[in-house]
Every structure is written in C-alpha cells, then in structure tokens.
Amino acid sequence: MSSYELPSELISLIIDHLHDDKPTLKTCALVGREWVAPSRFHLLRSIHLYQDGVDEFLSLCDSPVSTIQRANIYSFRISTNRCVDGTPEDQRLWHSPALDELLTWRSSDEQRTLATVLSQLRILTLDWIGWWTLSRSAKENFAKFEFLRELKTWNVEFESLVQFSALLGSFPKLEVLTINGGGFWRQEGISDFEGPSVAIALPPRLHTISLESLNDHSVAVIEALLPCPSLRIFHFRVINFSDFGVACGAAIGKLLASTGTSLEVFSAQVQAAGPLNDGIDMDARFQLIDFTKNTRLQRIRLDIEEDEHVLPFLQRLTNTTIHFKPFTPALQSLEIKYLARLSIDWETLDVLLQHPYFSALSEIKYTVVASFGKTDVVGQPGDWFEKANEGSDAHRTMLKNIEEFGARLPLCRARGILRPEECYYWWDRFPRGDVSSEGRPKWKKLGASIIMRGRTLLLDGLKRVCTAANAHSPPF
C-alpha cells in the first residue's frame, strides 16, 4: 500500500508510536510529503545545542531552503560546558559568547531571528551561562519568546539581582522555574534588593519553583523570588546536610509565607545519606519554615534520611488548626521516604497522625527495603534485575518487613492509608562485610547501585558533590 492511500490519522498513530525511535523517524520523514511534518515534530521537538554547534545550527537556520521554523520546536537547550580543544581561555564555560550569538543572530535576508525560528518555544534551558557575556540587545530579545512557559537554568551566574529579575520579567507567561546551582557573583545588598530599581514583579502565572543544589550562596536567588503569591508547587534539594544552612531555611520560610493559601505541594530533599549528617540540626532549619499560612497544602514529600526533624515538623503543621478557625483539612498525601528506617517514637507518630490536620490523608508513602541476589531472580532474562521473583526468599522478606513496619502504626494502618514502596538492594553487588544485618548495604559505598521497584536509581553522590563544588568556584 502506498503512503497516499493511508489516512492521515493512521500515519499520525504510526509516527506517535515511534516517537522515541529517531533512526526510524528519519526514515519515515522520507516516505512521502504527508509523513514529513509529523515525523519532524518528534525529531525536532527538543534541541540540545552546545557552544561548538552554534555556527552549524545558525547556518542551517540561514539556509534559503530551511524549513526548521515550521518544525514547532517545543524545547531548546544551550550549554557551554563542553571542553573544546583550541577554545581561548576567555571563552570557556561561563565566558562563552554562544548564547549572545544565538540571541543576536539575524538571517541574511534580515527576516529571521532565533525567536522566529523558535516561534512555538515552550521550554528554554540555559546551562553554564555568564550574564556578562550578553549584550543589551541579546537580553532584550528574550522577551520575543512570547509563548515560553518553562525556564530552566543550571550554573547560570548573574552579576546582580536586577539581571535575574529582568530575565524573569521577560517571560510574562512563565509558569515553571527550575534553578540548579548558580547565583550572583557581584551580589547586591539587601537594601539594593528592596529598592525600586530591583523590585520587578514575578510573572503572574508562575506556579512551580524547583531549586536544586541549594546552599547559603543561593539565599539571594530565593529572596529575588519574593513575593510569589501565585506559587502552588515548591521543591528544593541540597546535596549535603551542611548546605541547608540557617540563612537558606529562613529564605525558604519567607518565600512560602508569601504564597499564602496558594501553596499546594511542598517537597524537600537532602541527597546525602544519613550517616553523612555531620551533626547538622535539621529541625532548627525546618523551624524557620512556617506553614500556618499555607492552609491549602495538599502534598508533602520529605526525602531526608534524618531522625530528629520528622516529629517536630509534623507537630508544627498542626498549629494551622489553631490559627485558622474554622479549619478545613486539605493534606491528602504525606511521603516520608526513609520513614521505615528512622529511629523515632512510633506510638507518638501514630497518635499525631490522627490529629484533625491529617484527617484528609489518603496516603502515607515510604520505602521498605530488602536485599536480593541471584537465587531470587532465577528465570528472569538479562543481567540487570529490578525486583525479586514473587515467592522467592527476598520477596518473602520484603512482605515480612512491610508487615512489621505497618504494625508500628496501627491507627494509620486501620485507616488504610499506608502505602509502602518496595526497594530492593542487589546483595551480590556488595561484599558480605558491607551488608548490615538488616540486609542493607553500609553507606560507605556511595557509588552503590540501588534497584527500586518501578525504577532504577544510581546513587551518584560523589559525582554530584564534585559538580556542586565546581559550580561554587568563582568563574573569574
């Protein structure tokens, strides 16, 4: 059957099925004219460009026969952290002129710019950009991406709060903001931040903020996001316990207080394992985050392997019922990832979770662990296993561990809200001396592989720590 005999709906279904198979999509694009547009939609939906590919990309855009502007590119990412031989020292990493070249480019016929080529752009990602490399016209051209909904930055360095605020102000329809590392190398004082020249209103639709690799160096970034009354979803992640300093906690507290009743989701993560706590008082940090104004909070996720903060954190949540009368319970989901391995007063926790503040809870999520080995995966194909066979020793151990932990919280179990997630450790990847009596590998092996039910997570703690240290080194 020739291509023109196929209905367009069937062509679209075929190509949608192949959306992540680029070699086959390239073949589909050559079948016939009706196959070109849907194939190109998936092939060019997302573009990731490094600094050494800018000239080639702009040459393509400048071609008189180029149709790239018709591809409806959805996501565009520019990174300048690739090591390229022969690059002058003053044009590496943050000093690369790549982004400025892209933003100031005009086609030979003066009809096209990056904004017209990416006219349907929804997601923009900027990696390792030094804001001092951008000309005035380049900065002004950000505003021409009028449909942008999501901005992501990784190790982007600004010289002032004004520059950061102006960038956000360029996208009035921005809804999602992700900031990973970076900050201000020529920081202005708080008095300058509060001045009228810096007080640029945030995009009114901004509902999600994710702050990655936070530390006290990030405080100015958080304060630049104040106030944010439209914020509904907030997530932050620190690499080491020590990165979550008092100043950082206080800044997050101010930000969430400014959201008022709009906040619906709060998520906090410390990437380091519990034994690396180094005596940091996590509860002292969380005391600075007051949720009493966030009366519509629906989901909370704590991904922190530390004992002392859990009970006080939950206890403070109940203060909301005192400050607001009448109070309507809103919290539906509580996830404490490491709950099953913490050492806390289980009876106190079980009773606390019966407080009216938690009466709307439909799930309490946590991870339960068990080790497994070759005898538990007999018959499974391949050499990489996500879970043990049902009925195997490891599976029976998992069920036993789930049952034993559920018995610690009888009141919650009676409500039917306990939601354990199974997490298997591959026993044969660890020498016998590196596995505890509970079937858990000792945490000195930071590079260990953890096979989780439903997904595979590779602990790259050491790699992330090195990346973070790199990000905090002055670019000058």
VEXTI-755726 format. One record per atom (N, C-alpha, C): x, y, z. Coordinates in steps of 0.05 Angstrom, whole numbers, plus 5000, padded with zeros to 4 digits. Atoms other than C-alpha are relative to their C-alpha. Example, Ala and Ser with C-alpha at 12.3 -4.5 7.8 and 13.67 -1.06 7.14 Angstrom:
# residues 2
501849765000524649105156501850245000498449764999527349795143498550225014
***
This chain:
# residues 476
501749765000500050005000501850255000498449765001502950674981499150205021500449824977503451245031497550174996502349825004498051674998497349865004502450154995493051115008499449975030500550024971493951135084498750265010501249764989489351605121502050155019498249844984492952175157499949925030500350084972490251925224501849755006498350244997493851255214502950074999497349915001500251595194500950125027499449884974500052005258500349805022499850214980498851385300502649854998497550145005504751035268502450165011497749834992509451615280499950055030500249964971506851745350501249755015498950254988508551015366503049994999497150005003515651135342501350255011499149744992516451795378502850015012497350004988522951595414502049844984498250155018526051205356500950184977499249795019529851745319500949884973499350115026533051305265497649934983502450075015526251035245498450244992501449755007523151725247501350144976498749885023528451975199499249864974500950155023526451415152497250074992502849935004519151585160499850274985500149745011520552305141500650004970499450035029522952055072497949854985502050175013516751635057498450164980501749835017512552195029499350265014500449744989510252905040498250005025501850014976504752715089501449905025498650114978509852375132502050205012497949824992514652965137499450155026500749824978511053435185499849855027500250144974509152925239502649875009497450114993516052595236501850215011498349774992519553265242499150105027501049914974515053445301501449865023498750154979518152885342503050024998497149985003525152935313501150265011499049734992525853675327498450125023501649904978521153735386501950125022498149914980527253825431502850024987497349965010534054115412501950075022497949944980540254105456502550074985497749895015545954535430502250075019497649924985553054605456501350234985498849755012557355215443501449954974498650065025561254865388498149934977501950065021554854725349498450244992501649765006552155435347500350084971499549915027555355615280498549834980501350185018552654995246497050035001502849974996545755095275499050264986500849755012545455825253500249994969499750045028547955625184497549864988502550145008542055145179497650194999502249814998537255685201500150204978499749795020540056165149499649904972500350115026539355695091497350084987502549915013534155945040498149774996501850235003531355235035499349885027500550114973531055125110497050035007502849994990524254955139499949945030499950064972526454875211498050165016501949834985521955445233497249884999502750135001515955005213499949755018499950254984518154445260498650035027501349954974514654765320501749895024498250094979520654645366498950085027501349974974518054565437502050075022498049964978524354555479502850054987497449925010531154885467501950035024498049994978537454795510502750084988497449925008544055145503501949975023498050064979550154905543502750094990497349905008557155205544502149865017498150144983560654695589501549784986498650205014563454255535502950084996497249945004571054215532500749974971499450005028573054405462502950094996497149935004580454395442500350254983499449765015583155055419498350245008501649774992577955485454501750185018498549814983581156115483499149995028500650014972581356145558497750195007502149804994576856765559497449944986502650075013571356405520499049725010500850264990570655775562497950035022502050014979564855575607498350255001501749764997561456205634500650224981499149785018565356645586499449954971500650065028562856315522498050214989501849815013559556805473497749864985501950155016554956255446497250105002502749914996548456495476499650284987500249735012549757215455499849984969500150045029551056975383497249904991502650105007544456595383497850225002502149804995540257165411500250244982499749765017543157705366500149934970499950095028543157285301497750104984502149945019539257525241500849874974499550145025538657155175501050204979498849835021541957415112497950184987502149835011535257675087498750185021501049834978534058015155497149935008502750074994527457645161499749815024500250204979529057125214502050065022498349994976531757135285499649735015500450244984532356585337497149985010502850004990525556795364498049924979501950085021522156705296500449714993499450285005525656035285498749825021501150154977523355805354497450145009502449844994516556155350498149865019501850154983512955605388501349895025498550114978518155505442498550025026501450014974515355295509502049975023498050054979521655075548502750094991497349905005528355435550501849925022498150084980534355145586502750134994497449865002540755545598502049875019498050134984546955185623502750154999497349894997553455505648500350264984500049745013551856205623501050215019499249774985555456815649498650254989501749795011550757405643501550244989498349785010556457895630500749964970499350055028557357555562497850104981502349925017550557815537499950304995500349725007549758465501497250095007502649894993543958925515497849904981502050095019540358725451499449705004500550284994541257985469498149975023501850024977537958085536497150094993502649905007532258485505498549794982501350195019530957925454498749765015501450214985528857435509497050045000502949944999522157785511498549924975501350085025520857565439499049715000501050284997519656845462497450025015502449924986512557035478498349775010501650234992509856325487501549835021498450164981515256095537498449955026501450074975512255725596501949905022498250124981518355405629502850084995497249915002525355655644501649835019498150164983531055205670502850124998497249915000537955445690501749815016498050174986544055055710502650155001497449854996550155415739500150254983500049745013548056075708500850215021499049804982551656655740499250284991500849725005548857365745501850185016498349804986552457995766498350155020501849854982546358285802497349885001502850084998539358165825498350124978501449865022537058655772500049824975499950175023539458195717498249765002501750244996535957585746497150084999502849925000529457955758499150094972500649925027529758255688499549764982500450255016530457555658497349895004502750114994524257305694497850194989502049815010520557945674499749994970500250025029521957785601497949804991501850225007517157195603497450035017502449954984510257445627498249755003501650244999507156755613501449775014498550214987512356365652498449875023501550154980509355815695501849825017498250194985515155355716502950114999497349914998522055565740501749805015498150184987527855095756502750125000497449884997534355365783501949795013498150204990540254885792502750135003497449884996546355195824500050294990499849735010548955865801499450205022500649794980547556535834501150264991499049735005550657225839502950025009497249964992558057365838500650285008499649734991557358105848497350085013502649974987551658085897499550285011500849744988547858705917499049945028501050034973546058825989497049995001502950024996539058726017498750274994501249745004537859476015499750064970500349975029539159475940497749834989502150185008534558885932497250125005502649884993528959265966499450264986500449755014529959875924498249974976501850015022525160055868501249914974498850085025530259925814500249704997499750295001530459185832497349865003502650134994523259045853498449974975501550075024520858735788498149785006502050204993514358345795500549744985499750265012514757605781497749954980502250065019510657315723497549915016502450064985503457265748499149714999500950285002502556545725502049805011497950184989508856265759498849835022501250174980506155665797501949785011498250224991512155185804502850115001497149934997519155325830501549775012498350224991524454795837502850115003497449904994531054985870501949775006498250234997536654475861502750095009497349944991543554445892500250255017500149764983541654975944502350005020498349954977546455265995499750295008500349734991547355926031500750204978499449835023550156205966497550064984502549975015543056135939498050185013501949834985539756585991499050234983500849775016539857185945498149934977501850095021536456785890497249965011502650054987530856575937498750275006501249744993529857285961499150164976500849875025529457525889497349904990502650125008523257085883497750105018502049904981519557465938498650254988501950214991513657535940499149844975500950175022510656975898497249905007502750084991503156955913498749794982501250205018501756505853501249725003498650264998506355935875498349785012501550234991502955265882501849765007498250234997508754765878502850095006497349924993515454845913501649765007498250224994521254365914502850115004497249934998528354445939501749755007498250224995534353985941502850115007497249944993541054045976501649744997498450245004546853575963501049895027499050084974549953566033498350135022501549894977546553676101501050285006498949744993551254256113499250234981500849805020548754606050497450145008502549894991542054726084500550165025499349834977544255296128497650155011502149844987540155746174499050214981500849785019540156316123498349894978501650125022537555846069497249925010502650074989532055586114498250245004501549764995529956286133498950124974500849895026529656506060497749834988502250175009525255906042497550055016502349944983520756066101498650254990501249755010519756776075498549964974501350055026518256526005497449865003502550154997513056026027497950165015501949824986509856536074498750194980501049815019509056996015498049884981501950145018505056465977497249995012502650014987499456466028498549744995501750235004493755996012500449864973499750125027496155845941501749745001498150224999501555335962498549735004501350264999499254615949501949775004498050224998505654195945502650115010497349934989512054225986501649755000498250235002517953765973502850095008497349944990524753756008501749754997498250235004530753305992502850075008497149994994537653206021501249764986499050225015541652785973501949825015498150164985546952556022498649805018501050214982545951926063500150095029500349924972544051986136502650015016497549994985550851796165501950234993498349775007553852396130498950265011501349764988549652876172502050195012497949834988555753126209499050185022501049854977551653366268498350244994501749775008547353866229497249965012502650004988540954036266497950084979502049955022535653956211497550135011502449884988529954136258500350305003499549714997533054816271499550144974500549885027532754946196497050014994502850025007525654706187498250175018501649824983523255126246499650274987500249745013524455726202498050004977502050025021519355476152497249965013502650004986512355646178497849964980502150065019506555326142497250095009502649934989500955636183498350164981501549855019499056096126499349844975500550175024499055526075497849805006502350164991492155266092499049804979500950185021491154906026502249814991497850195006497454486028498949724997501250265006495553815996502149775000498050215002502053435987502750095012497449954987508553396028501849764994498050215005514753006009502650075014497449974986520852936055501849774992498150195009526652576023502650055015497849934982531452646082500549775020499450224982534852086120501250115026499249884974535052416189497649975019502150074981531152246252498650245013500949804981530352886292498050204989501849785011526353336244497249914996502650105010520352886229497850075020502149954981516152926293499550305004500449714996517353676306498850134975501149895025515853826232497049954999502850065002509253466234498450135022501449874978507453756302499550294993500449725007508454466276497850044979502149985020503754326218497350025014502650004987498054226268499450285011500649734990498854956291498150154981501849875019494955146228497249995010502750024991488654896261499450195023500349804978489755386319499650284989500049735011490955996276497750064982502249955019485155896228497649855009502650114992478055776251497850114981499850294999474355426222502249904981497850115016479854986193498949764983500850225017478554536133502549834992497750175006483453946127500549984970499450005028487053956060502149794992497750175006493253506065499049724993500950265010492052876023502249804998497850195004498952576013502450095016497649954984504852526061502049794993497950195007511252206035502550065017497549994985517052086083501649764991498750235014521651666041501449815018498350174983526251406096498649935026501450044975520851336149500649735013499750284989521650576157502749955012497350064989529050626173500850215021499449804980528651216221499649895029500350074972529151166297498450225014501749804988523251556325497949855018502050114982517651456376497549944982502150085019512651056333497250055011502649964988506951096382499250304999500549715001507551856386499350084971500649945028507751896310497249914992502650115007501751446302497750175011502149834988497551866350500050274987499949745012499952516320498650014973501250015027497652306251497049965001502950004997490552246278498950285006500949724995490352996291498350104977501749905021484953366252501450114976498649905023490253686208500549784980499450225018491752996179497549824994502450165003484552756176499249954971500650035028484152836100502149834985497950165012490352406088498949754986500850255014489151866035502449814997497750185003496351606034502450115016497449954988502751586075502049824985498250155017508351376028502849995013497350054989515051086050501349764986498550215013520350606026500749785019499250234984521349906054502149844984497750125014527949546037500349715006499150284996530348836028502249954979497950085019536448525995499249764984500550245016536148025939502549934984497650095015541147615899499249824977500450165024541847125842497849795003502050214996537546585873497150115001502749884999531747085877499050104973500849905026531647245803500349784979499750235019532246545772497750014979501949995021528846545705499550274987500349745011528947285694502150054978498149965022532247485627501950235006498149784998538347935622501849985025498250004977543448125675499650245018500749774983540048725706497249965010502650084989534248605753498850225018501349794984529249085783498749905025501350114976525848625833500449705001499850294996525847935862497549864990502350165008521347375838498049985023502150054980514747305874500449725011499650254987515346755925502849935007497250044993522846805930500650085028499349924973526446885996500050305004499949714998527647615982497250135000502749895001520347735965498549945026501350064974518047386029501150195022498849824981522947816068498850284997501349745005520048436035497250015013502750004989512948246054500150005031499750004971515248106125500850275011499249734992518648786130497750204998502349835003512449126104498049965023501950064978508148776155501050105027498949924974512848916213499950315003500249714997513149656197497250105003502849934998505649706188499049975029500850044972504949436259500950225018499149774984508650046285498050235000501949795003503050496262497249884997502650155002496650106278497650184994502249825005492050716277499950084971499949935029494450926208499349764982500650245016494050206183497049955000502950054999486950156207498550194981501349815019485250766164500649934971499450085027488250416103501650204984498649785014492950986086503049944997497250065003499750646090500649904971499350065028503050606021503049944998497250065001509750246024500949974971498850055026514350255963502349815004498050214997518749645955502750094987497349925010526249785947501949775006498250234997531049205934502950094996497249975003538549225944501249744989498850235012542548755900502349895017498150104981546248335951502749934987497550105012551348045903501850224990498349785007553948745887501750105023498649914976556548815958501549775012498650214984561948415995498449965025501650064976558848066054500450195023499449824978562248526103498950274997501049745005559049126071496950015002502950014998551848906084499349965029500850014972548549026151498249765005501750224992544448516190497250044990502749955010538148856163499849964970500150045029540048686092500650254984499549755014542249396076503050034997497149945003549049586047500850235018499149784984553150016092500650244983500049765016553150736069502850104991497449915009560650786060500449964970499950055028559450525990498150194985501849805011556551165960499449954970500550055028557150905889498349764995501550255002552750305903497550044982502550005017547050125856497749925017502550074986540050115885497949944979502150075018534749745847497350045013502649934988527950045862497849894983502450105014521249755844498950234984501249805017518750135785502150194987498049835012525250495771502849925011497350054991532850445777501450265006498749754991536650965816502949945005497150034995544151015813500950235018499149804981546951375873502650124989497649875011551851885844500950225018499449804980553252255908502750144996497349885003560652345898500250174975499949855025559752575826498550275004501649764996554353075847501550205018498549824982558753345904502250144985497949875016564353465855498950214981501349815017559653805807499250255015500849774984557054245862502450175008497649854992564054435885501050164976499349865024565554615813498350254996501949785005559355045809500450235019499749794980561255435871502850134998497449875005568155615844499650254983500449755015568556345820500849974971499450035028568456385744502150194990498149805009573356955743502949915004
***
